[in-house]
């Protein structure tokens, strides 16, 4: 079962967050966060280091539980239906979530098998082509450059055709050519996949943004910034 198998309706929020807070000891990183994103929205999350951007993405990806509040992703509660949320989400974080001793192809086949895809080898090969890593398919992930591992992590996140993409600084470590590959992927998904992208450099993904928020003081603040041709959102 993949993230695309969930029935979606335009009327309901595809990501819905209400009163979300997260503490680390005495420090409250997120406080009462509220967010609603419809199907196909593209949200840019900006903010200073330590503002809570990564924490919010990790909560939405079910890698971290909130201290209070609620969140639904693709119609599933992150607390009570984490497995369903994970099937709907493709996540790229600071850690590549790759097995360093496995080859690039073996990593993708492993994850494709975990998602129950019908032909893991074929899907792995398709995604290696998409991120221009076919020539390195037999190299161990640990032998790849940082930028290549980032591309492999992006391929991993897209394997199961998720309905939601959560991307934390996805351009990190990418050279201009690889950044162009990611641009092409985001272009393909803009408008059909719900995307939340954390970045310190919004100039490249701004063209697809339907909303921009700054994480500050533990809360989301709308910014009056819009992508060329989209108008204010």
N, C-alpha and C positions, 0 to 999 in steps of 0.2 A: 504494500500500500504506500503511495507517495502523497506528498502534500497536495497535489492537484486533485486528489480524489474527494476532497471535502467540497460539498455544495456551497457555493457562495451566492449572496444576493447583494446588489448594489446598495440596498437600503441600510444594511447593518455595518457597523464598524468592523474592519478586518483586524485591526489592533485596537483594543479598548483598555485603558488604564484609568483607575480611579483611586485616589487617596493613597498612592503607593509611596512607601517610605522604606528606607534601609539604613540601619545603624551598623557601625563597626565599633564595638565597645561603646564609648560615650559619644562618639562622633556620628552625627546624623548626616549621611552623604546625600540621600534623597529624602524629601519631605513633602508629602501630599501631592505627588506628581499626578496630573491628569492629562490624558491624551486620547484622542480618537482619530484613527486613520481609516479611510475607506479603501476598498479594493483598488489596487493600482496606484495608490499614493506613493510619492517619493519624498521622504523627509530627510533633510540634512540636519544633523545635530552638531552644533558648535559649542565651544566653551573651553575654559582654561584647563590645564592639566589638573586632575584631581577633582574636577567639578562634579563627576558622577555619570558621565556619558557612558563609559564602559560598564559601570555597574548597572545602568538601566538596560543596556543591550544584553548583558549576562542574565538578568532577571527574565527578560522576554524570551531568551533562548533556553530557559529552565536550568541554567548552570548555577544559579544563585537564587535563593528564596528571599522574598521581601520580608522586612520586619513587620509590616502591616500593609493593608490595602489589597487591591485585587487587580488582576490583569487577565485578559483573554487574547489569544492569538489564533487567528483562523477559526474562531468560534469555540475554542477550547480553553478551559481554565488552566493556568500554569501550575496551580497547586494540585488539582485533582485529576488532570489529564495530561501530565507531562509527556508521556510517550506520543500522544496524538499531536501535541505542539511540536515535538522534535521532528515528526514526519513531515510537518508543514513548513519547517524552517530550514533555510540554509544559512549557516553562521560562519563568518570569518572573523577571528579575534586576534589578539596579540600573539597567542600561541597557535602554531599551524595545525595542531592536532593530527600530526602525521607520525607514522612509525619510521624512525630514522634508518633502521636496518632493512626495511622493505624497500623494494624498488618503487619508482613512481607509479608504474602500472599495478604493482601488487597492492599498494596503498589504496588506489581507486577501486580495484576489484574487491578488496576487503570491505570497503564502505558500501559499494554497490550491493554486495551480498547481504550486508546487514540490513539494507533497505528493502531487500527482497526483490530486487530488479530482475527481470527475466533472463537477461544475458549480460552478466557483470563484465565479462571481458570486452564485449563489443561496446558497452557504454563507457568503460574506462578508456578504450582507444579513441572513441569519439570525443571525449572531454580532453584528452591529452592533445588531440589535434586542435581543439578549440582554443586552448591556452598556449599553443605552439611549443609543446614539450614532447612531441612524439619521438624525436631523436634521442631524448634522454629517458625514455620509458623504462630502460633496463638498468638505470643508475639508481643506487640507493638514495633515498630522500636525504640522508645525512650528508651526502657528497654534493648535493646541489647548492648553488649560491642562494643567498637570502631571497633575492628576487624570484628565482625559480621555485623555491619552496612556497613563496607567496602565491605564485600562479597555480601551483599544485593545490594549495589550500582553497583557492577560488574554484578550481575544478571539483574538488571534493564537495564544496558547499552546493554546487549546481547539479551534482550527479542525479538526484532524485526529482529534479524539476520542481523545486519548492515553490509554494505560493507566497512565501515571505522570505526576503533576504535581509539579514542583519549583518552589516559590514562595519567593522571597526578599523579605521585607517587602512582601507584596502589598497591604497596606492603606495603604502610604505615599502621601500626597498625596490620598487619597480623603476626600470629605466624608461626612456621615452617610448621605445617600441612596445614594451610590455604594458605600459600605461595605456597605450593605444588599443591593445588587446582588451584591457578592462573597459575602456570607453565603449568599444564595440559590444561587449557583453551587456553593459548597463543600457545602451541604446536599445538592444533587443528586448530587455525586460521592462524598460520604462513604459508605464501605462497598463501593463498586464500583470506585473508582479509587485506586491507591496514591498517597498524598500525603505529601510532605515539605515542611513549611512553617517557614521561618525567621522569627522575630518577636521583638521586644522587648516586645510588648504581647499576651500570650497570652489575654487575657480573652475576646475574640470567638471565636477558633477553638478554644478549649479544649473547647467542647461536643462537638466531633467527634473529639477526640484519643483514640487508642488507646494512645499511648505518648508520653512526654515525656523528652527528653534535654537535658542541658546540655553544651555544648562548653567544656571547661576543661583547660588544660595540654595542649592538642593531642589530647585524648581525649574520648570520649562517656561521660557519667556519668548513670545513670538518676536521675530525680527521682520522689519519691513524691507525685505530683500526678496527679489523674485528672479527666476530664470528668464533669459531673453525670450520674449514672445509669449510668456505665460500670463503676465499681468500679476497683480498682487493677489495673494492667496490668504 
